[in-house]
Amino acid sequence: MNFKNTTVTLVTLLLFLSCATNPFTGKKTLAIMPNSQLFPTAFAQYNQFLGENKVVTGTSQAQMITRVGQRIAVAAEKWLNANGKQGYLKDYKWEYNLVDDATVNAWCMPGGKIVFYTGILPIAENETAIAAVMGHEVAHALANHGQQRMSAGMLQQIGAVAGNVAIKDEKTRGIFNQAYGAGSQVGVMLPFSRSHETEADQIGLYLTAIAGYNPDEAANLWRRMAKNSGGQAPPEFLSTHPANQTRIANLTALSPKAKAEARKFGVTSYKPLGKF
């Protein structure tokens, strides 16, 4: 068996043995590194990050981040239990921290470790918008998007190595590396990332509504985010995220569906925006 055939066989076997199931969509997903290995690594990195940055504690805003996070986590457990996924969250260790940094961002590591930067607060403007961001970030963790991106990156590297070993001519190898690098990034990795963002928007909006926050505010938040960016963004096909207008349109269309999902859990009215 030649190297090419061996590589294809190994990759096929790796994919077959390394699949998980997204609990929200039922789709098979890449899971080369299992959560039993990924979560402890993520927890250690999170603790290191907190030790190297200024964590805000004891303020009303810090308390709000924790309060909203806990409500979204409860909503996630309600949804999972109602849909036959009891015990799905047993290895998650939820933690919510506000970090003093002007960056307009928030993130959630695999296993439920969340950071909000203070820079996002003026644009969020209210607790409901924070809930929309929190729902989105929690959705990334629940759908194992970090695990999938890591797995996809490993496969991308395997493809590059296979090509370099198989191509003997140095000039041809150089052309391959340029084409493969750009092609796999624009044609595979970036669309993969955008699909995760769109999926997290949908899952997160459902969780936001189930937690008692009005999902209509998510689109308003992204209108403010778009205004804050001043239109400075790469073309959508070169970005890890959907374009702002694409996102706003998707969130607007999803909001009635999120409200319908929330009604299944007895939520028929929503908390005030909670401006701060």
C-alpha positions as CSV (number, residue, x, y, z in Angstrom):
1,M,0.0,0.0,0.0
2,N,1.5,3.4,-1.0
3,F,1.7,6.4,1.3
4,K,-1.3,8.2,-0.3
5,N,-3.6,5.1,0.2
6,T,-2.2,4.6,3.7
7,T,-3.0,8.3,4.6
8,V,-6.5,8.1,3.3
9,T,-7.1,4.9,5.2
10,L,-5.8,6.3,8.4
11,V,-7.8,9.5,8.1
12,T,-10.9,7.5,7.3
13,L,-10.4,5.3,10.3
14,L,-9.7,8.4,12.5
15,L,-12.9,10.0,11.4
16,F,-14.9,6.8,12.0
17,L,-13.5,6.4,15.5
18,S,-13.6,10.1,16.4
19,C,-17.2,11.2,16.1
20,A,-19.5,12.7,18.7
21,T,-23.2,13.8,18.4
22,N,-24.4,17.4,18.7
23,P,-27.2,17.2,21.2
24,F,-29.1,20.1,19.7
25,T,-28.9,19.1,16.0
26,G,-28.3,15.3,16.2
27,K,-25.5,15.7,13.7
28,K,-22.2,13.8,13.9
29,T,-19.3,16.0,14.7
30,L,-15.5,15.7,14.8
31,A,-14.1,14.7,18.2
32,I,-10.5,13.5,17.7
33,M,-9.6,14.7,21.2
34,P,-12.3,13.5,23.7
35,N,-13.7,15.8,26.3
36,S,-12.1,13.7,29.1
37,Q,-8.8,15.1,27.8
38,L,-9.9,18.5,26.5
39,F,-11.8,19.7,29.5
40,P,-8.9,19.5,32.1
41,T,-6.6,21.2,29.6
42,A,-9.1,24.0,29.1
43,F,-9.7,24.4,32.9
44,A,-6.0,24.8,33.5
45,Q,-5.6,27.3,30.7
46,Y,-8.6,29.3,32.1
47,N,-7.1,29.4,35.6
48,Q,-3.8,30.6,34.1
49,F,-5.6,33.3,32.1
50,L,-7.4,34.5,35.3
51,G,-4.1,34.7,37.1
52,E,-2.6,36.8,34.4
53,N,-5.5,39.3,34.0
54,K,-7.5,41.7,36.2
55,V,-10.7,39.9,37.2
56,V,-13.4,42.2,38.4
57,T,-15.2,41.0,41.6
58,G,-17.8,42.3,43.9
59,T,-19.3,44.9,41.6
60,S,-22.9,44.9,40.3
61,Q,-21.7,44.2,36.8
62,A,-19.6,41.2,37.9
63,Q,-22.6,39.9,39.9
64,M,-24.8,40.3,36.8
65,I,-22.4,38.2,34.6
66,T,-22.6,35.4,37.2
67,R,-26.4,35.7,37.5
68,V,-27.0,35.6,33.8
69,G,-24.6,32.8,33.3
70,Q,-26.3,30.7,36.0
71,R,-29.7,31.3,34.4
72,I,-28.5,30.3,30.9
73,A,-26.9,27.2,32.4
74,V,-30.1,26.2,34.1
75,A,-32.0,26.8,30.8
76,A,-29.5,24.5,29.0
77,E,-30.0,21.8,31.5
78,K,-33.8,22.1,31.2
79,W,-33.6,21.8,27.5
80,L,-31.2,18.9,27.5
81,N,-33.2,17.0,30.1
82,A,-36.5,17.6,28.2
83,N,-34.9,16.2,25.1
84,G,-33.5,13.0,26.5
85,K,-30.0,14.2,27.2
86,Q,-29.9,13.8,31.0
87,G,-26.4,13.8,32.4
88,Y,-24.9,15.6,29.4
89,L,-23.5,18.4,31.6
90,K,-22.0,16.1,34.3
91,D,-18.4,17.1,33.3
92,Y,-19.1,20.8,32.8
93,K,-17.7,23.1,35.4
94,W,-19.5,26.4,34.9
95,E,-17.6,29.6,35.9
96,Y,-18.3,33.2,34.9
97,N,-15.8,36.0,35.2
98,L,-15.7,39.6,34.2
99,V,-12.2,40.8,33.2
100,D,-11.1,44.4,33.0
101,D,-10.1,44.8,29.4
102,A,-11.3,47.2,26.6
103,T,-11.7,44.4,24.1
104,V,-15.2,44.0,22.8
105,N,-15.6,40.3,23.3
106,A,-16.6,37.4,25.5
107,W,-15.7,33.7,25.2
108,C,-16.4,30.3,26.7
109,M,-13.8,27.5,26.8
110,P,-14.7,23.8,26.4
111,G,-16.3,22.6,29.6
112,G,-18.0,25.9,30.5
113,K,-15.4,28.4,31.6
114,I,-16.6,31.9,30.6
115,V,-15.0,35.3,30.4
116,F,-16.7,38.7,29.6
117,Y,-14.5,41.7,28.9
118,T,-15.6,45.0,30.3
119,G,-15.3,46.4,26.8
120,I,-18.4,44.7,25.7
121,L,-20.6,46.2,28.4
122,P,-21.2,49.7,27.0
123,I,-22.3,48.1,23.7
124,A,-24.5,45.5,25.4
125,E,-26.3,48.3,27.4
126,N,-28.5,45.9,29.2
127,E,-28.8,42.5,31.0
128,T,-30.9,41.0,28.2
129,A,-28.1,41.7,25.6
130,I,-25.6,40.1,28.0
131,A,-27.9,37.1,28.2
132,A,-27.8,36.9,24.3
133,V,-24.0,37.0,24.3
134,M,-23.9,34.4,27.2
135,G,-26.3,32.1,25.4
136,H,-24.2,32.3,22.3
137,E,-21.0,31.5,24.2
138,V,-22.5,28.7,26.2
139,A,-23.9,27.2,23.0
140,H,-20.3,27.0,21.6
141,A,-19.4,24.9,24.7
142,L,-22.5,22.7,24.6
143,A,-22.1,21.9,20.9
144,N,-18.4,21.2,21.4
145,H,-17.3,23.7,18.8
146,G,-13.8,24.0,20.3
147,Q,-13.4,20.3,20.1
148,Q,-14.5,20.3,16.5
149,R,-12.2,23.2,15.5
150,M,-9.2,21.4,17.1
151,S,-10.1,18.2,15.3
152,A,-10.5,20.0,11.9
153,G,-7.1,21.7,12.5
154,M,-5.5,18.4,13.1
155,L,-7.0,17.0,9.8
156,Q,-5.8,20.1,8.0
157,Q,-2.3,19.5,9.2
158,I,-2.4,15.8,8.2
159,G,-3.4,16.8,4.7
160,A,-0.5,19.2,4.5
161,V,2.0,16.6,5.7
162,A,0.6,14.0,3.3
163,G,0.9,16.4,0.4
164,N,4.5,17.3,1.2
165,V,5.5,13.7,1.6
166,A,3.8,12.6,-1.6
167,I,5.1,15.4,-3.8
168,K,8.8,14.9,-4.6
169,D,9.4,17.9,-6.8
170,E,10.3,20.9,-4.7
171,K,8.7,23.5,-7.0
172,T,5.5,21.5,-7.3
173,R,5.5,21.1,-3.5
174,G,5.8,24.9,-3.0
175,I,2.8,25.5,-5.3
176,F,0.9,22.8,-3.4
177,N,1.6,24.4,-0.1
178,Q,0.5,27.8,-1.2
179,A,-2.7,26.5,-2.8
180,Y,-3.5,24.1,0.0
181,G,-2.9,26.7,2.7
182,A,-5.2,29.2,1.0
183,G,-7.7,26.7,-0.3
184,S,-8.2,24.8,2.9
185,Q,-8.5,28.0,4.9
186,V,-11.0,29.9,2.7
187,G,-12.8,26.8,1.4
188,V,-13.0,24.7,4.5
189,M,-11.8,26.2,7.8
190,L,-13.5,29.6,7.5
191,P,-16.9,28.3,6.4
192,F,-16.6,25.7,9.2
193,S,-16.1,28.5,11.7
194,R,-19.0,30.6,10.3
195,S,-21.3,27.6,10.5
196,H,-20.4,27.2,14.2
197,E,-21.2,30.9,14.8
198,T,-24.6,30.5,13.1
199,E,-25.3,27.3,15.0
200,A,-24.3,29.0,18.3
201,D,-26.6,31.9,17.4
202,Q,-29.6,29.6,17.1
203,I,-28.9,27.4,20.1
204,G,-28.0,30.5,22.2
205,L,-31.1,32.3,21.2
206,Y,-33.2,29.4,22.4
207,L,-31.4,29.3,25.7
208,T,-31.8,33.0,26.1
209,A,-35.5,32.8,25.7
210,I,-35.9,29.7,28.0
211,A,-33.9,31.6,30.6
212,G,-36.6,34.4,30.5
213,Y,-34.8,37.0,28.4
214,N,-36.4,38.5,25.3
215,P,-34.6,37.0,22.2
216,D,-35.6,40.1,20.1
217,E,-32.8,42.0,21.8
218,A,-30.1,39.8,20.2
219,A,-30.6,41.5,16.8
220,N,-30.6,44.9,18.4
221,L,-27.3,44.1,20.1
222,W,-25.7,43.2,16.7
223,R,-27.0,46.4,15.2
224,R,-25.1,48.2,18.0
225,M,-22.1,46.0,17.3
226,A,-22.2,46.8,13.6
227,K,-22.3,50.5,14.4
228,N,-19.4,50.2,16.9
229,S,-17.3,48.5,14.2
230,G,-17.8,51.4,11.9
231,G,-18.2,49.0,9.0
232,Q,-14.6,47.8,9.4
233,A,-14.9,44.1,8.7
234,P,-13.4,41.7,6.1
235,P,-15.6,40.2,3.4
236,E,-17.8,37.4,4.8
237,F,-16.0,34.7,2.9
238,L,-12.7,35.7,4.5
239,S,-14.0,36.0,8.0
240,T,-14.5,33.5,10.9
241,H,-17.9,35.1,11.6
242,P,-21.0,35.8,9.4
243,A,-21.3,39.4,8.3
244,N,-23.2,41.7,10.7
245,Q,-26.1,42.1,8.4
246,T,-26.3,38.3,7.8
247,R,-26.3,37.8,11.5
248,I,-28.9,40.4,12.2
249,A,-31.2,38.9,9.6
250,N,-30.7,35.4,11.0
251,L,-31.4,36.5,14.6
252,T,-34.5,38.4,13.6
253,A,-35.8,35.3,11.8
254,L,-34.9,33.0,14.7
255,S,-36.5,35.1,17.4
256,P,-40.1,33.9,17.0
257,K,-38.8,30.2,16.9
258,A,-36.9,30.9,20.2
259,K,-40.1,32.3,21.8
260,A,-42.0,29.2,20.6
261,E,-39.4,27.0,22.2
262,A,-39.5,28.9,25.4
263,R,-43.3,28.5,25.7
264,K,-42.7,24.7,25.9
265,F,-41.0,25.5,29.2
266,G,-43.8,27.8,30.4
267,V,-42.0,31.1,29.5
268,T,-44.6,33.5,28.1
269,S,-43.2,36.9,29.3
270,Y,-39.7,38.2,29.6
271,K,-37.6,40.0,32.1
272,P,-37.1,43.8,31.7
273,L,-34.1,44.7,29.6
274,G,-32.2,45.7,32.8
275,K,-30.2,48.7,31.6
276,F,-27.0,49.4,33.4
